[in-house]
Structure formats: C-alpha cells, structure tokens
Amino acid sequence: MVRRIDVTGAGGVRLAAWEFTDPPKSGGGLEEDGRRPGVLLLHGLMGRASHWADTARRLSAAHRAVALDQRGHGRSDKPVEGPLDRAAYVEDAIAAIEQLELAPAALVGHAMGALTAWQVAARRPDLVRALVICDMRASALGAASQREWAEWFRSWPVPFATLADVRKWFGEDDPTLERPRPARGEFFAEVMAERADGWRPVFSRRQMLSARETWVHDAHWEELAQVACPTLVVRGLDAELGRAEAQEMVRVLPRGEYAEIPEAGHLLPWEQPDAWCRVIEPFLGALTPQP
C-alpha cells in the first residue's frame, strides 16, 4: 500500500511524502509509526520518491521509511520563480523530518539528495542519527559540467511517442552512454507523464539546470567534516564518484564508513538493488535508536 502525506516546505511550498508499505494496523497514525526508527529517503536531481519504493519496502520491516518528492520533482510543487537553491532543499528536508516526526532520522540520499542529506546533518545534528551517501561528490564539478548538462538536456528527443521509446533512448541510444544500461531507461520512464503530444518529463529541464547551478560550482568538504553521525559512503565501481574521492570523503567524515558495489554505475540502487540493500540494511540495523 502507498500512503501520501503532505508536508509544508520552505516558503509554503507543498511537498509530497510517501510511505510504500502497509500502514500500522492499530490506528495508523504518526504516533504508532514513530515507534520504529525513522528513515527519510531523498532522490537525486530529476528523480522522484517512487524511485525509492523497493528500498522503502525492504526497510519498512524495521524502520518507518518515508520518501520525499523534493521541490520541482514528482508530485511536489514546482514553483516557477523558485527558489531552487541549496537552502530551500535543506529547509524542505528539515521540515519533512519535523512534520513527519521522524527525528532522529537516518537520511538516505542519492546524488543531489545525498548532498541535501549531509547539509541537513551538518546544520541540524539533533535531527539526524545516521547518513547514507550514495554517489555524490564533495568536490566542485565546475562550469564545464553545467554546460555539458545544458547540451544534454537540449539533445532529448521530446516528446517521446511511447514509454518504450523513453526506455530505449535513455537506456541505449543516449549518445552520452558508453554501453546500454536498461535500469537507466526504467529510471527515466518513471519520471515521464503522458501529454497530448506524447511523453514528457514531469519536471522542467530549465528548473533542473537552475537547481544544479546552485551546487556544481562549490565544494562541500567543510560541511562533510561537520557531520557527526555515523555515515556510510556508497559508490558503484563504475559510478560518478571515484574511489579515491570516496575514500577521502570517508577520511574527512568523523565517523565515516565505505562500501563499494561492483557492476553498478551512478544509478546503483536500481542497477543492483539486492546488493544495495545488503549494504545499507546492516549499517542501519546496527544503529541503536536514540530515546
């Protein structure tokens, strides 16, 4: 069963949070849910909460796992004038933790969502008991990276006639791919909606580029060093986060741990879902919830 819970984010932006599990049998309210340690799952740029459905269901036996559609994504508001800066995403996540009564929560973030997670942990350590960082760099990516993304967005052959076309282009035909990645095709099929002229993304590519602009030019090592809780850095063998940088992140983190998943790239939770859960479940399970 899927349950939606509305959250009010920074500036009054309406955010959609999702539980992908059966609600508690006795009452089904936040008080009953709160007996399980809270987990907030944060997707990356262009993602959506439903990408975390399998992970959330796996975790739900021992945790109250909630996935958030971040502003500009999924079913959450997409404010035309923003803001789409780092502060807005961080404040939204804090609002979600507080309003959903998840604290002290474990934050699980992929890519941009991982950056949001460790910025929350650095700013509000009282709200965060643990952190999982999935394939997000602490180094600045630079202006060239932003230009490449702008060119990539322009290359999308939208509208797509069918979801099969979406899967094929993102999983096989995208010229940025070195080899076919079926999981990537499925990932992007999840963020498309049918319009009168075909299938288009549920987000604005202009807004995605604006959101990315607010963090690609900055390094985030100082905030990483301020994360006091146990933190697991996870990368795929073929991911965007290189091994040397990931290990340096672990060294900088006061309580950092490292895990690597073979035969996986940037979308490792969806390319290797079983291996992903085998890595994060023991890490989260070993933590003793704070009273």
C-alpha positions as CSV (number, residue, x, y, z in Angstrom):
1,M,0.0,0.0,0.0
2,V,1.1,3.5,-0.8
3,R,0.3,6.4,1.6
4,R,0.8,10.1,0.7
5,I,1.4,12.7,3.4
6,D,1.6,16.3,2.5
7,V,4.4,18.4,4.0
8,T,4.8,22.2,4.0
9,G,8.3,23.1,2.9
10,A,10.2,26.4,2.9
11,G,8.1,29.4,1.8
12,G,4.9,27.4,2.0
13,V,5.8,25.0,-0.9
14,R,3.7,21.9,-0.8
15,L,5.7,18.7,-0.7
16,A,4.5,15.1,-1.2
17,A,6.0,12.5,1.1
18,W,5.3,8.8,0.5
19,E,5.3,5.6,2.5
20,F,5.5,2.5,0.4
21,T,4.2,-0.1,2.9
22,D,1.0,-1.1,4.7
23,P,0.1,1.4,7.4
24,P,0.2,0.2,11.0
25,K,-2.8,-1.9,12.0
26,S,-3.5,-0.2,15.3
27,G,-4.5,3.4,14.5
28,G,-2.2,4.0,11.6
29,G,-1.1,7.4,12.8
30,L,2.2,9.1,13.3
31,E,2.4,8.1,17.0
32,E,2.3,4.4,16.1
33,D,4.7,4.8,13.2
34,G,7.1,6.7,15.5
35,R,7.9,3.6,17.4
36,R,10.1,2.5,14.5
37,P,13.3,4.4,13.8
38,G,12.6,7.0,11.1
39,V,14.3,7.0,7.7
40,L,14.0,9.8,5.1
41,L,14.9,8.9,1.5
42,L,16.0,11.7,-0.7
43,H,16.2,11.2,-4.5
44,G,18.7,13.0,-6.8
45,L,18.2,15.6,-9.5
46,M,15.3,14.5,-11.8
47,G,14.3,11.7,-9.5
48,R,11.2,11.2,-7.6
49,A,10.1,9.5,-4.4
50,S,8.7,6.4,-6.2
51,H,12.2,5.5,-7.2
52,W,12.7,4.5,-3.6
53,A,9.7,2.3,-3.4
54,D,11.6,-1.0,-3.3
55,T,14.2,0.2,-0.9
56,A,11.5,1.7,1.4
57,R,9.6,-1.6,1.4
58,R,12.7,-3.5,2.3
59,L,13.5,-1.1,5.2
60,S,9.9,-0.9,6.4
61,A,10.1,-4.1,8.5
62,A,12.4,-2.4,11.0
63,H,12.1,1.3,10.1
64,R,9.5,3.9,9.3
65,A,10.8,4.7,5.8
66,V,9.4,7.8,4.0
67,A,10.5,9.1,0.6
68,L,10.1,12.7,-0.3
69,D,9.3,14.3,-3.6
70,Q,11.6,17.3,-3.4
71,R,10.5,20.7,-4.7
72,G,10.4,20.7,-8.5
73,H,10.1,17.0,-8.7
74,G,7.4,14.3,-8.7
75,R,4.1,15.4,-7.1
76,S,5.5,18.2,-5.1
77,D,5.1,21.9,-6.1
78,K,7.3,23.3,-8.9
79,P,7.4,27.0,-8.0
80,V,8.0,28.9,-11.2
81,E,10.1,31.5,-9.6
82,G,11.9,29.1,-7.2
83,P,13.8,29.3,-5.0
84,L,15.7,26.2,-6.1
85,D,18.8,26.8,-4.1
86,R,20.6,24.7,-1.6
87,A,19.0,26.5,1.4
88,A,15.5,25.7,0.1
89,Y,16.2,22.0,-0.3
90,V,17.8,21.7,3.1
91,E,14.9,23.6,4.8
92,D,12.4,21.4,3.0
93,A,14.1,18.2,4.3
94,I,14.2,19.6,7.8
95,A,10.5,20.5,7.6
96,A,9.8,16.9,6.4
97,I,11.7,15.3,9.3
98,E,10.0,17.5,11.9
99,Q,6.4,17.4,10.4
100,L,6.6,13.6,9.9
101,E,8.0,13.1,13.4
102,L,11.0,11.1,12.1
103,A,13.7,12.6,14.3
104,P,16.3,11.4,15.0
105,A,16.2,10.1,11.4
106,A,18.6,8.2,9.2
107,L,18.9,10.1,5.9
108,V,19.5,8.1,2.8
109,G,20.3,10.3,-0.2
110,H,21.2,9.6,-3.8
111,A,23.4,12.2,-5.7
112,M,21.8,15.7,-5.1
113,G,19.7,14.1,-2.4
114,A,22.8,12.9,-0.6
115,L,24.2,16.4,-0.6
116,T,21.0,17.7,0.9
117,A,21.2,14.9,3.5
118,W,24.7,15.8,4.7
119,Q,23.9,19.5,4.7
120,V,21.0,18.8,6.9
121,A,23.2,16.6,9.2
122,A,25.8,19.4,9.4
123,R,23.2,22.1,10.2
124,R,20.8,20.1,12.4
125,P,22.7,17.2,14.1
126,D,19.8,16.9,16.6
127,L,17.6,15.6,13.8
128,V,19.9,13.0,12.2
129,R,21.1,9.8,13.7
130,A,22.8,8.3,10.6
131,L,23.6,9.1,7.0
132,V,23.9,7.1,3.8
133,I,25.6,9.0,0.9
134,C,25.1,7.3,-2.5
135,D,27.3,8.5,-5.4
136,M,27.7,12.2,-4.6
137,R,30.9,14.1,-4.9
138,A,32.2,16.6,-2.4
139,S,34.4,18.3,-5.0
140,A,33.1,21.1,-7.2
141,L,32.1,19.9,-10.6
142,G,32.7,23.2,-12.4
143,A,31.3,25.3,-15.2
144,A,32.1,22.8,-17.9
145,S,29.9,20.3,-16.3
146,Q,27.0,22.7,-16.3
147,R,27.4,23.4,-20.0
148,E,27.5,19.7,-20.7
149,W,24.3,19.2,-18.9
150,A,22.6,22.1,-20.8
151,E,23.7,20.5,-24.1
152,W,22.4,17.1,-22.9
153,F,19.0,18.5,-22.0
154,R,18.8,20.0,-25.4
155,S,19.5,16.7,-27.0
156,W,16.5,14.9,-25.6
157,P,14.1,14.0,-28.4
158,V,10.9,15.1,-26.6
159,P,8.1,14.4,-26.8
160,F,8.6,10.6,-26.9
161,A,5.9,8.7,-28.7
162,T,5.8,5.8,-26.2
163,L,7.3,4.8,-22.9
164,A,9.2,2.1,-24.8
165,D,10.9,5.0,-26.7
166,V,11.8,6.6,-23.4
167,R,13.4,3.4,-22.2
168,K,15.3,2.8,-25.4
169,W,16.7,6.4,-25.7
170,F,17.8,6.7,-22.1
171,G,18.9,3.1,-21.8
172,E,20.5,2.6,-25.2
173,D,20.5,5.5,-27.7
174,D,21.6,8.4,-25.5
175,P,25.0,9.4,-27.0
176,T,26.5,10.0,-23.5
177,L,26.2,6.3,-22.8
178,E,29.2,4.1,-23.1
179,R,27.2,1.0,-23.1
180,P,23.5,0.0,-22.7
181,R,22.0,0.5,-19.2
182,P,18.5,-0.9,-19.1
183,A,18.0,0.3,-15.5
184,R,18.6,3.9,-16.7
185,G,15.8,3.5,-19.2
186,E,13.5,2.3,-16.5
187,F,14.6,5.2,-14.2
188,F,13.6,7.8,-16.7
189,A,10.4,6.1,-17.7
190,E,9.4,6.7,-14.1
191,V,9.7,10.5,-14.5
192,M,7.6,10.8,-17.7
193,A,4.0,11.7,-18.0
194,E,1.7,11.4,-21.0
195,R,0.6,14.6,-22.6
196,A,-1.5,15.3,-25.7
197,D,1.6,15.2,-28.0
198,G,3.4,12.3,-26.3
199,W,5.5,11.6,-23.2
200,R,7.4,14.4,-21.4
201,P,9.3,14.7,-18.2
202,V,7.3,15.7,-15.1
203,F,9.9,18.3,-14.3
204,S,11.1,21.4,-16.0
205,R,14.6,20.9,-17.5
206,R,15.2,24.6,-17.1
207,Q,14.4,24.3,-13.4
208,M,16.6,21.2,-13.1
209,L,19.5,23.2,-14.6
210,S,18.8,26.1,-12.2
211,A,18.8,23.7,-9.2
212,R,22.1,22.2,-10.3
213,E,23.6,25.6,-10.8
214,T,23.4,26.2,-7.1
215,W,25.8,23.5,-6.1
216,V,28.1,22.4,-9.0
217,H,30.4,25.4,-8.6
218,D,31.1,24.8,-4.9
219,A,33.0,22.2,-2.9
220,H,31.3,20.7,0.1
221,W,34.2,19.3,2.2
222,E,33.7,21.7,5.1
223,E,30.1,20.6,5.6
224,L,31.1,17.0,5.3
225,A,33.6,17.4,8.1
226,Q,30.8,18.8,10.3
227,V,28.7,15.6,10.0
228,A,29.0,14.0,13.5
229,C,26.7,10.9,13.0
230,P,27.7,7.5,11.6
231,T,27.9,7.9,7.8
232,L,28.2,5.3,5.0
233,V,29.6,6.4,1.7
234,V,28.4,4.0,-1.1
235,R,29.6,4.0,-4.7
236,G,29.4,1.7,-7.7
237,L,32.5,0.5,-9.3
238,D,31.5,2.5,-12.5
239,A,29.9,5.4,-10.7
240,E,30.5,9.2,-11.0
241,L,32.1,9.3,-7.5
242,G,35.6,7.9,-7.9
243,R,37.1,5.6,-5.4
244,A,39.9,8.0,-4.4
245,E,37.5,10.8,-3.7
246,A,35.0,8.5,-1.9
247,Q,37.8,7.2,0.4
248,E,38.9,10.8,1.1
249,M,35.3,11.6,2.0
250,V,35.3,8.7,4.5
251,R,38.6,10.1,5.9
252,V,37.1,13.6,6.3
253,L,33.9,12.3,7.9
254,P,34.3,11.9,11.7
255,R,32.5,8.6,11.7
256,G,32.7,7.5,8.0
257,E,32.5,4.1,6.5
258,Y,32.9,2.9,2.9
259,A,31.1,0.4,0.7
260,E,31.6,-0.4,-3.0
261,I,29.2,-2.3,-5.2
262,P,30.6,-4.0,-8.4
263,E,28.8,-3.9,-11.7
264,A,27.0,-0.7,-10.9
265,G,27.1,2.9,-12.0
266,H,25.5,6.2,-10.9
267,L,22.1,4.5,-10.5
268,L,23.4,1.7,-8.4
269,P,20.3,1.3,-6.1
270,W,18.3,0.5,-9.2
271,E,21.1,-1.3,-11.2
272,Q,22.0,-3.6,-8.2
273,P,19.0,-3.4,-5.8
274,D,19.8,-6.5,-3.8
275,A,23.5,-5.6,-3.4
276,W,22.4,-2.1,-2.4
277,C,20.1,-3.3,0.3
278,R,22.7,-5.8,1.6
279,V,25.0,-2.9,2.1
280,I,22.6,-0.4,3.8
281,E,20.4,-2.7,5.9
282,P,23.2,-3.9,8.2
283,F,24.5,-0.4,8.6
284,L,21.1,1.0,9.6
285,G,20.3,-2.1,11.6
286,A,23.4,-1.8,13.7
287,L,22.4,1.7,14.9
288,T,20.8,2.0,18.3
289,P,17.9,4.5,18.1
290,Q,18.2,7.4,20.4
291,P,15.4,7.7,23.0
